[in-house]
Amino acid sequence: MYEIEYTAQALDDLASLRKFEQKQVMDEIDAQLKHEPNVETRNRKRLRPNDVAQWELRIGMFRVFYDVREEVKIVKVEALGHKEGNKLFIHGEEYEL
């Protein structure tokens, strides 16, 4: 079982969501990333090298970007974003992965 840690930016991103969205995202993070977070699934994929994170978890229109530290069993959530059409927004700014 992996421990989940959040960066300060990820917590700020989470705080900007409405309460029911926060609960939805947190519940899905717990369900998807506590066990085998480094296995690709329909909602999880490894990203090409970028400035944000190694992995992406899709939760509806939201995207959770995270890194896995296998040796210490820690998942570090780096950022939360959302999609509008084909545009990705992280920290309120449009972002290219």
Secondary structure as GFF3:
##gff-version 3
##sequence-region A 1 97
A	DSSP	beta_strand	3	6	.	.	.	ID=ss1
A	DSSP	alpha_helix	8	15	.	.	.	ID=ss2
A	DSSP	alpha_helix	19	33	.	.	.	ID=ss3
A	DSSP	beta_strand	44	46	.	.	.	ID=ss4
A	DSSP	beta_strand	55	59	.	.	.	ID=ss5
A	DSSP	beta_strand	62	69	.	.	.	ID=ss6
A	DSSP	three_ten_helix	70	72	.	.	.	ID=ss7
A	DSSP	beta_strand	74	84	.	.	.	ID=ss8
A	DSSP	beta_strand	87	90	.	.	.	ID=ss9
A	DSSP	beta_strand	93	95	.	.	.	ID=ss10
###
